[in-house]
């Protein structure tokens, strides 16, 4: 790929990853679709996506850095944060187990724009249903999230292994269904993303280590940096937005975007 094209691809994909990773609209789905229209496919494209996902993860870690440090201090002192971290661990396990089992099958058969479009539409409808019928909010603080609630969120995260479903969308909706307030479900999803995405990204990078060509490292770094900065801004705005709004706008966007993909590729 020509150097100029590679740079622009890295910039575009970095922006797309940062904008979509923590919103309930599926970053993987958007990267697959955008990569398809850019003609950026194959092993090199997969490696790019892995690297820029790392940038988005670092963005949310930086945003939550003070709370993460408080949690770690609390754990060392034997306080309540141990229970919260246990909940994160419980929520992490289902997708980790199923993901290891089905990872290769999913990449081979489901990473294409059509399956993404269908998942976007179905997920959008699901968000509207959850917003309409979720139970009343009884968990208004993160430290109220117990192991049982965390497990249900973790089971919901398994659905996000299907490209286009959205990891954040599945976990946030799972949080709403167990009675988390919208901002609590969103922040819990952010915390859960850290071990989930760090481990998955590290594993994928190790498998793809032979594809990390020296000539591409600078462009990869640019994509990572842009994803970091974009995700950092999106996380802050999203948490502020969701305190006074529902998730319905994201559901409508998913449905319209999914239908548009089907029309264009049909």
ABEGO torsion letter per residue (X at the ends): XBAAAAAAAAAAAAAAAAAAAABAAGAAAAAAAAAAAAGBBEAAAAAAAAAAAAAAAAAAAAAAAAAAAAAAAAAAAGBAAAAAAAAAAAAAAAAAAAAAAAAAAAAAAABBAAAAAAAAAAAAAAAAAAAAABBBBABABAAABBAAAAAAAAAAAAAAABBGAEAAAAAAAAAAAAGBBAAAAAAAAAAAAAAAAAAAAAAAAAAAAAABBAAAAAAAAAAAAAAAAAAAAAAAAAAAAAAABBAAAAAAAAAAAAAAAAAAAX
